[in-house]
Each structure stands twice: as C-alpha cells, then as structure tokens.
Amino acid sequence: MDPLSVGLIALAATLVLLALRVPIAAALGIVASVGIFVIFAWRPGRDFLPEYAWQPTLSLISNNPYAFITGYTLSTVPLFILMGHLAFEAGFTTDIYRAARLWLSRLPGGVAMASVVGCGGFSAITGSSVACAAAMGRIAIPEMLRFGYSRALAAGSVAIGGTLGSLIPPSVLFILYGIFAEQSIAKLFVAAIVPGLLSLLAYLLVIYVWVRLRPDAAPVPQETISRSDRMRALRDCWAIVTLFIVVIGGIYIGLFTPTEAAGVGAAACLALGVVLGRLNLRRIGAALKETVFQSAMIFVIAIGGKLFVSFIALTGLPTQITEWIQAADVSVFLVMGLIVVMYLFLGMFLDPIGIILLTLPLTIPIVETFGFSLIWFGVVVIKLLEIGLVTPPIGLNVFVIKSIVGDRIPLESIFGGVAWFLIIEIFVLAAILGIPALSLFLPGFV
C-alpha cells in the first residue's frame, strides 16, 4: 500500500472518529500515530514489516510534539489567555460594556449594541471567542432581559459578538494559524484589524435594522443618564484601552514581538489590577486556574494536530492534491468556493482549533499553488471559523450562551436570534474574499 492510499484512508478514518464524537485531539493523534507506523512498516516492493517501524514511529511521535510544545512562539497562547482572564477578574471588561451602554442607550437597540461593543473590547485583550461569549453573556444578557429586550435579540447579539474574539487581535486562532502556516503572527494580528471592525459595524447595523423593523424587541430604557455619568464611564475604560495600545501598538511599530507583547500585556494587566485594588489573591488564583485549564486543552489539541501534520506530510497527499488541481485546470473561483464550503460545513460540527489543525495541511499548498497571500487566507479562514461558532446544529458559542441562561431562553430562540446576523455575515465574508486589500493594507506597514 502506497503512502497516498494510507493518507486517504486516514482522512476517512479521522472523519468517522469525529462523527462518533471522539475528541479531536484523540482522533488526530490516534490516526496520525497508526498512519505513521503503517507508512514506515510498508516498504516499497516488500511485505508489511512492523519490526522496522517501531523505532522511527516512536521517535517521531515523541520528539516532534515535544519540540513543538516547548517552542518559544507557542508560549504566546497562555500569556494572552492569562491577560484576558486577569482583565475579566479585574472588571476591565465590565468597564467597557458599561461605557458603551451609557453612550448608546438612547439608540434603537442600544443595550444590545453595547453588548457587541463590549464583546469587541473584551476580544481586544483575550483572543478567545468562548471566553468572550461566556463573560459578556453573564454581564449583558440579564440586563437586556431586565429592560424588556426580546430573548432572541438578547442572546443572539452576545453569541455573535463573542465570535469577535476569534477575529479581533490578539486571537489564539491566529497564533495557531501563524505557527502551522509559518506566517508572521504580527502581520496576521494587524491584518485582522479592519475585517474585525467591519464585522463589528455589521453586527451593529443588524441590531439597528432589527429594532427598526420590530420596535417591541428592544424598548428604550426609561432611565436618566447625565453627561457626567457618560464621561465618568468613558474615563473608567482607560485601563483596557491602555492594554490594547500597549499590546497591538507595540506589535505594529515593532517594539515587541507577539510573544513579548503577550508577556508585557499579562504583566501590565496584573499590575494595573493590583494598583487599582481590583485584583486580590483569590481573583488572581481564579485567573491562573482558568488559564491553565484552557491552555492545557489547546496544547493537547495542538499535539494531536502536530502529529497529524507530520503524518500528512509523509503521505505526500498535499502535493498530490495540488497536482490533481493543476491537471484538471479548474477555476480558482471554484477551488476557493469549495474551500469556503468545506470550512463552513466543518464549522457546524467541530471545534475551531481542531478544524485549523485538520485542514491546514491540505489547504495551505492549494492556496500557495494559486499564488494567494497566506496572510489574507488566514483572515478568511478565521472569519469562516467565526461563522461556524454560531452555525447550527452545533454552534459552540450558542451552547455557551445556553449554559449561562439556562431555562430562561430556549435554544431555538438563541439560534433564531443568531440567524439575523448570519445574513450580514455573507456580505462581510464576500467583502473579505473579494477585496484582499481589507486584510493586506495594514500589514504592509509592519
């Protein structure tokens, strides 16, 4: 059996395991380990000789993931996660939501708009969609329900706003993409700024149109807010704004590498929280606990993904796929369309990190064949994964919101609320695909 056949069988086996709800890390790791062993044991022109496969297989599956996990660049992930959890425990995320609510309260759907803006602000320091949706869901949804907002709008706006954690830098998904695609993480962060802001503005537009069409979905809060209250709330946001400027600004002007920026950001967040009296030992301990848990989960998936990438490289499958595409002389639009459909389909069922590690070994060579920028493609992939986070039947952010609201809001109401936003997502995705300059303009200055 040739390596190419082993690769095709392994891909099918991986999809079967995932359909059986085997965790993505285990599915990738098991299939890759068995596949590597088979490739080493099946010598060309000879029988299956497993005695020759044990040593190289064990060497690869022990040394390769270890070298990857202990790499300097990957330390960026837990540091950014720590910064986000420290900011949450210090209440910096609540500050930006409160300021947005006071300034937008008189607009149609102003509290829902404030929730989306709050998600954008939280995303700018955490890099995790799930963490963003969970944090803002606890803060914003009860308040919207108290003001008489429809359950669909209250839950849907936070679920979609949480996806900004994947797109607005610093993003954990961009870090993993940059590592596996061997692209500059700094340029990826900067490339995502305009698409991230475009997505945020699109969500605000949907809320405005929704409330204009259905005014009963978002009654105007009957409260008196003075200008001094608004200004005070705006001043309270200085900490989170400072963190974003230090981290992203430092990366943009070349003062820090992304890894250094993550360390500086986490340290600055800790210092600000302590100096302002917002962090004590209990809150710092809670932030550390959540950071360890989330980082361990990501690293386990990354280990399985790294083994899978090494296995796919041994099969020669990426090279063969690009040769098939070149021989077929198919349209670039058809190829990109199929890639988009594949990511949207996988996003309905799988975790975003798992999707990245499962697909990049196959899609990166294809994109390179057509001469596309891998920085632009990274933004496209993360946007597609962002859409997948709220796409039925298994939209991860939707179920995170459901776990927070319990029986107060039915699952179908959350998906119904998200459906309004998925319509505009089609246009945002089309803009990112059709106008690469949206993603590539700012990285040209890094």
C-alpha distance (Angstrom), angle and dihedral (degrees) to the residues before:
residue distance angle dihedral
M1 . . .
D2 3.79 . .
P3 3.84 121.9 .
L4 3.81 91.8 -110.4
S5 3.81 91.6 59.7
V6 3.80 89.7 47.1
G7 3.80 89.3 53.2
L8 3.81 94.0 50.8
I9 3.81 92.2 47.7
A10 3.81 89.9 47.6
L11 3.81 92.0 52.8
A12 3.79 90.4 51.9
A13 3.82 90.9 46.7
T14 3.80 90.7 50.8
L15 3.81 92.2 53.2
V16 3.82 90.5 48.2
L17 3.81 91.8 51.8
L18 3.80 91.1 48.1
A19 3.82 90.1 49.4
L20 3.81 87.6 53.6
R21 3.84 87.7 55.7
V22 3.80 95.0 -110.8
P23 3.84 107.0 161.5
I24 3.79 111.1 -95.1
A25 3.82 93.8 -122.0
A26 3.80 92.1 53.6
A27 3.80 93.6 43.8
L28 3.80 94.0 51.5
G29 3.81 94.1 41.6
I30 3.81 96.5 47.0
V31 3.79 95.9 45.3
A32 3.81 92.2 45.1
S33 3.84 93.9 48.2
V34 3.80 93.6 48.5
G35 3.79 91.6 43.4
I36 3.81 93.1 50.7
F37 3.80 90.1 50.0
V38 3.81 92.2 50.5
I39 3.81 92.9 48.8
F40 3.81 92.3 51.0
A41 3.82 92.4 44.7
W42 3.79 97.8 48.1
R43 3.77 105.1 74.6
P44 3.85 118.4 -167.4
G45 3.81 110.7 -98.0
R46 3.83 92.4 3.9
D47 3.79 138.5 86.9
F48 3.76 127.2 -90.6
L49 3.83 103.7 -73.8
P50 3.83 110.0 -176.1
E51 3.81 93.7 173.9
Y52 3.79 88.8 71.3
A53 3.80 93.8 50.4
W54 3.80 104.3 56.7
Q55 3.79 99.3 76.2
P56 3.84 99.4 46.0
T57 3.81 91.7 41.3
L58 3.80 94.6 51.3
S59 3.79 90.5 44.2
L60 3.80 92.6 52.9
I61 3.81 97.7 44.2
S62 3.81 91.8 47.8
N63 3.80 103.1 40.2
N64 3.81 101.2 35.3
P65 3.84 98.9 56.2
Y66 3.81 91.8 39.7
A67 3.80 92.3 54.4
F68 3.80 89.3 47.2
I69 3.81 97.4 48.4
T70 3.80 93.7 46.1
G71 3.80 91.7 50.0
Y72 3.79 117.2 124.6
T73 3.81 95.4 -126.7
L74 3.80 95.2 56.5
S75 3.81 90.8 60.8
T76 3.81 85.0 76.2
V77 3.81 89.9 76.4
P78 3.83 101.0 63.6
L79 3.80 91.9 38.8
F80 3.82 93.6 56.5
I81 3.81 90.3 43.2
L82 3.81 89.1 51.6
M83 3.80 91.0 50.3
G84 3.79 90.5 53.0
H85 3.79 94.9 49.3
L86 3.79 92.6 45.8
A87 3.80 89.7 51.3
F88 3.78 90.3 50.3
E89 3.81 93.5 48.7
A90 3.82 90.0 47.6
G91 3.79 91.3 53.2
F92 3.80 95.2 -119.7
T93 3.82 90.0 131.7
T94 3.80 90.7 53.8
D95 3.82 89.1 53.0
I96 3.77 94.3 58.8
Y97 3.81 92.8 44.8
R98 3.80 91.6 50.0
A99 3.80 92.1 49.4
A100 3.80 91.6 48.9
R101 3.81 91.3 48.0
L102 3.80 94.0 51.4
W103 3.80 93.6 47.1
L104 3.82 96.3 42.8
S105 3.80 99.7 35.8
R106 3.82 95.7 104.8
L107 3.80 94.4 51.6
P108 3.81 120.2 92.1
G109 3.80 104.7 -86.2
G110 3.79 90.2 3.4
V111 3.81 96.0 156.1
A112 3.82 91.0 51.0
M113 3.82 89.0 47.9
A114 3.79 88.9 50.9
S115 3.80 88.9 53.2
V116 3.80 90.9 55.2
V117 3.81 92.0 46.1
G118 3.79 89.0 48.0
C119 3.79 89.3 52.2
G120 3.80 89.1 51.3
G121 3.79 91.2 51.4
F122 3.78 92.7 47.1
S123 3.81 90.1 47.8
A124 3.80 89.7 55.9
I125 3.81 90.6 68.1
T126 3.81 106.8 26.1
G127 3.82 110.8 42.3
S128 3.82 94.3 -154.1
S129 3.80 123.9 108.9
V130 3.79 94.6 -163.6
A131 3.81 92.7 50.0
C132 3.81 90.1 47.0
A133 3.82 93.7 50.5
A134 3.81 92.1 45.7
A135 3.80 94.8 48.3
M136 3.80 97.2 44.5
G137 3.79 92.1 40.8
R138 3.81 90.7 61.6
I139 3.80 91.6 47.5
A140 3.80 105.5 37.5
I141 3.80 109.8 29.4
P142 3.83 97.0 61.5
E143 3.80 89.2 49.1
M144 3.80 93.6 50.6
L145 3.81 91.1 48.6
R146 3.81 89.3 49.3
F147 3.82 89.7 55.3
G148 3.82 91.1 51.1
Y149 3.82 99.0 -103.8
S150 3.79 116.9 160.8
R151 3.78 113.3 -96.7
A152 3.81 92.1 -123.8
L153 3.81 93.1 54.4
A154 3.80 94.1 43.4
A155 3.80 95.3 50.7
G156 3.80 97.5 32.8
S157 3.80 95.3 53.1
V158 3.81 92.7 52.3
A159 3.82 93.5 43.7
I160 3.81 92.0 52.8
G161 3.80 92.9 39.2
G162 3.78 89.6 55.0
T163 3.80 90.7 61.5
L164 3.81 88.3 69.7
G165 3.80 85.9 78.3
S166 3.80 87.4 75.1
L167 3.79 95.8 49.1
I168 3.80 109.2 31.6
P169 3.82 110.2 75.0
P170 2.94 137.4 -76.7
S171 3.81 90.2 50.5
V172 3.80 126.4 168.1
L173 3.80 89.6 -147.8
F174 3.80 91.3 55.9
I175 3.80 89.9 50.7
L176 3.81 92.1 53.1
Y177 3.80 91.7 43.6
G178 3.80 91.2 50.7
I179 3.81 92.0 50.0
F180 3.80 96.2 48.1
A181 3.82 95.5 38.3
E182 3.83 91.0 43.3
Q183 3.80 92.4 -126.7
S184 3.79 131.4 140.7
I185 3.80 109.1 -86.3
A186 3.81 89.6 -157.9
K187 3.81 91.2 57.5
L188 3.79 91.5 45.6
F189 3.80 90.8 53.3
V190 3.79 92.2 49.9
A191 3.82 92.3 43.4
A192 3.80 90.3 58.0
I193 3.80 96.6 55.2
V194 3.82 98.2 84.0
P195 3.85 95.9 40.1
G196 3.80 88.6 46.9
L197 3.79 93.0 52.5
L198 3.81 90.1 43.8
S199 3.80 90.0 54.7
L200 3.81 91.7 48.4
L201 3.82 92.1 51.0
A202 3.81 90.1 47.6
Y203 3.81 90.9 54.8
L204 3.81 90.8 50.1
L205 3.81 89.4 51.0
V206 3.80 91.2 52.5
I207 3.82 91.2 51.7
Y208 3.81 91.0 49.0
V209 3.82 93.1 50.1
W210 3.81 92.3 42.7
V211 3.80 92.7 54.0
R212 3.80 92.8 43.4
L213 3.80 89.4 54.8
R214 3.81 94.0 41.3
P215 3.82 109.8 25.7
D216 3.81 91.6 175.3
A217 3.82 89.3 65.5
A218 3.81 91.5 72.4
P219 3.81 118.3 22.7
V220 3.80 114.5 -161.5
P221 3.84 108.1 -104.7
Q222 3.78 111.9 -109.8
E223 3.78 98.0 -134.6
T224 3.77 135.9 117.1
I225 3.80 114.6 -123.2
S226 3.78 117.6 -176.2
R227 3.76 125.6 -149.6
S228 3.81 89.4 -114.9
D229 3.83 89.5 56.8
R230 3.79 90.2 52.4
M231 3.80 93.4 47.9
R232 3.80 92.0 47.1
A233 3.79 91.1 51.0
L234 3.80 90.2 48.6
R235 3.81 91.5 51.4
D236 3.79 89.9 51.6
C237 3.81 88.8 64.0
W238 3.79 93.7 66.5
A239 3.81 93.1 100.4
I240 3.79 96.8 56.6
V241 3.82 91.6 41.6
T242 3.81 89.4 51.4
L243 3.80 91.3 51.4
F244 3.80 92.4 50.9
I245 3.81 93.1 47.5
V246 3.81 92.2 47.6
V247 3.81 94.3 48.0
I248 3.81 104.7 36.9
G249 3.81 95.1 27.0
G250 3.79 90.5 50.1
I251 3.80 90.6 51.5
Y252 3.81 93.0 45.4
I253 3.80 96.0 52.4
G254 3.80 91.9 41.9
L255 3.79 96.1 -111.9
F256 3.82 92.5 125.3
T257 3.75 137.5 22.7
P258 3.84 111.7 -128.4
T259 3.81 90.2 -101.4
E260 3.79 92.3 50.5
A261 3.81 90.4 45.4
A262 3.81 89.9 53.5
G263 3.79 91.3 52.3
V264 3.80 93.0 45.7
G265 3.80 91.3 46.3
A266 3.80 94.2 50.6
A267 3.81 91.6 46.6
A268 3.82 92.2 46.6
C269 3.80 91.8 48.9
L270 3.80 90.8 50.5
A271 3.81 91.9 47.8
L272 3.80 93.9 47.7
G273 3.79 91.9 47.9
V274 3.79 93.2 50.5
V275 3.81 95.9 43.1
L276 3.82 91.8 48.6
G277 3.80 90.5 48.5
R278 3.80 93.2 -118.4
L279 3.80 98.2 115.5
N280 3.78 126.3 61.1
L281 3.79 131.0 168.7
R282 3.79 92.8 -87.2
R283 3.81 93.6 53.0
I284 3.81 93.0 43.4
G285 3.80 88.9 50.3
A286 3.81 90.9 51.1
A287 3.82 90.5 50.7
L288 3.80 91.6 49.3
K289 3.80 92.0 48.2
E290 3.81 93.2 52.1
T291 3.81 90.7 44.8
V292 3.80 92.6 53.3
F293 3.80 92.4 46.8
Q294 3.81 95.2 48.1
S295 3.82 94.6 41.4
A296 3.81 92.1 49.7
M297 3.80 90.4 52.2
I298 3.81 91.7 50.5
F299 3.81 93.3 45.7
V300 3.82 93.0 50.6
I301 3.80 90.2 52.6
A302 3.82 89.7 45.4
I303 3.81 91.1 53.9
G304 3.80 91.1 53.6
G305 3.80 89.6 45.3
K306 3.79 93.3 50.7
L307 3.80 91.2 52.3
F308 3.79 89.6 48.6
V309 3.81 92.2 50.3
S310 3.83 90.5 51.1
F311 3.80 91.1 48.3
I312 3.82 93.8 49.2
A313 3.81 89.1 50.3
L314 3.83 90.1 54.2
T315 3.81 91.7 52.1
G316 3.80 93.8 55.6
L317 3.81 88.4 -135.9
P318 3.84 96.8 136.6
T319 3.81 91.5 53.7
Q320 3.79 91.5 47.2
I321 3.80 93.0 49.9
T322 3.80 92.3 51.8
E323 3.82 89.6 49.0
W324 3.81 90.6 51.3
I325 3.81 90.7 50.9
Q326 3.81 92.5 48.1
A327 3.82 91.8 47.7
A328 3.80 92.0 48.5
D329 3.83 90.2 50.1
V330 3.79 91.4 -146.6
S331 3.79 123.6 176.1
V332 3.79 117.7 -88.9
F333 3.80 88.0 -132.7
L334 3.80 90.9 57.1
V335 3.80 92.2 49.6
M336 3.80 93.4 48.5
G337 3.79 89.9 45.1
L338 3.80 91.0 54.3
I339 3.81 90.8 48.2
V340 3.81 90.7 51.2
V341 3.81 91.7 49.0
M342 3.81 91.0 48.0
Y343 3.80 93.0 53.1
L344 3.80 92.5 45.3
F345 3.80 90.8 49.9
L346 3.80 94.7 47.6
G347 3.79 89.6 45.2
M348 3.80 89.2 63.9
F349 3.79 91.7 64.2
L350 3.81 113.4 16.9
D351 3.78 139.8 64.4
P352 3.85 112.6 -99.3
I353 3.81 93.6 -122.9
G354 3.78 90.7 52.2
I355 3.80 91.4 49.1
I356 3.80 92.0 53.4
L357 3.80 93.4 50.1
L358 3.80 93.0 43.3
T359 3.80 97.6 49.0
L360 3.81 109.0 31.0
P361 3.83 95.6 77.4
L362 3.81 87.4 60.9
T363 3.81 104.3 33.7
I364 3.81 100.5 43.6
P365 3.86 94.9 64.3
I366 3.81 90.1 47.1
V367 3.79 93.1 51.7
E368 3.81 91.0 46.5
T369 3.81 89.8 51.5
F370 3.81 90.3 61.4
G371 3.80 92.1 45.8
F372 3.80 97.3 -115.9
S373 3.78 121.4 154.8
L374 3.80 111.6 -100.9
I375 3.82 88.5 -148.6
W376 3.81 89.9 59.4
F377 3.79 90.9 43.2
G378 3.79 89.8 52.2
V379 3.81 90.6 57.5
V380 3.82 90.0 47.6
V381 3.82 91.9 50.7
I382 3.80 94.1 48.2
K383 3.82 90.5 47.6
L384 3.80 89.6 52.3
L385 3.80 90.8 48.8
E386 3.81 88.7 48.8
I387 3.82 89.5 56.5
G388 3.79 89.8 47.7
L389 3.80 90.4 57.8
V390 3.81 90.2 70.8
T391 3.81 101.4 29.1
P392 3.82 118.1 111.5
P393 2.96 143.0 -87.9
I394 3.81 92.5 34.6
G395 3.78 109.9 12.3
L396 3.80 103.4 166.7
N397 3.81 95.0 -152.9
V398 3.79 91.2 49.1
F399 3.79 91.6 56.3
V400 3.80 90.6 45.9
I401 3.82 88.7 56.1
K402 3.81 90.3 45.3
S403 3.81 90.7 54.2
I404 3.81 88.9 54.1
V405 3.81 100.0 45.6
G406 3.81 96.5 38.7
D407 3.80 114.0 -176.0
R408 3.80 94.1 -12.2
I409 3.81 92.4 86.0
P410 3.84 123.5 30.1
L411 3.79 117.7 -130.3
E412 3.80 91.8 -118.5
S413 3.81 90.0 57.1
I414 3.80 90.9 54.9
F415 3.81 92.3 49.6
G416 3.80 88.8 44.9
G417 3.78 90.6 54.4
V418 3.79 92.1 47.7
A419 3.83 91.1 51.0
W420 3.82 90.6 71.4
F421 3.78 89.9 58.5
L422 3.81 95.6 44.4
I423 3.80 88.5 65.2
I424 3.81 92.5 61.3
E425 3.81 90.6 42.0
I426 3.81 88.2 69.1
F427 3.81 90.5 60.6
V428 3.82 94.0 43.9
L429 3.81 90.7 50.2
A430 3.81 90.6 48.1
A431 3.81 90.1 51.9
I432 3.82 92.4 50.9
L433 3.81 91.0 47.2
G434 3.79 96.2 43.3
I435 3.82 99.1 39.9
P436 3.83 107.9 44.7
A437 3.82 89.3 175.4
L438 3.81 88.5 75.7
S439 3.79 86.8 69.3
L440 3.80 101.8 28.1
F441 3.81 103.7 45.3
L442 3.82 99.4 78.6
P443 3.85 97.0 39.4
G444 3.78 87.6 60.6
F445 3.82 87.7 73.2
V446 3.81 96.5 49.9
